[in-house]
């Protein structure tokens, strides 16, 4: 929330500067316009620096991602490297990707995204993925949640049928 406070403070400062500029006499307005132009120029420079920093961070992240993405792992190559193969249907793959993205998911979440009428199918799929070691199960209150267990899945090769 610090950024919200900073933004609010910055907006209030700008409003005050505009109010002061509008109250000045016509002879002073030329100086006020120069000050306003200078301020806008400085603000643009700060924005450009921020964008450049963000672009550099994105480039570094893409570089790291390219380093981790290597050549496709074949079945023989995977067994040599110590991977355990798990064949997943497209539906199970989508569920795992959803849980990875969201962090935590329950059967109601899966029912909603998959369009199931009831919770039974979602519960069954989540339990199956938990038994295969891809998801970790835990209970909070009366609900059971699942999360992606990266520790168990590091030596797992997920195979999805061709589409």
Secondary structure, 3 states (H helix, E strand, C coil): CHHHHHHHHHHHHHHHHHHHHHHCCHHHHHHHHHHHHHHHHHHHHHHHHHHHHHHHHHHHHHHHHHHHCCCCCCHHHHHHHCCEEEEECHHHHHHHHHHHHHCCEEHHHHHHHHCCCCCHHHHHHHHHHHHCCCEEEEEECCEEEEEECHHHHCCEEEEECCC
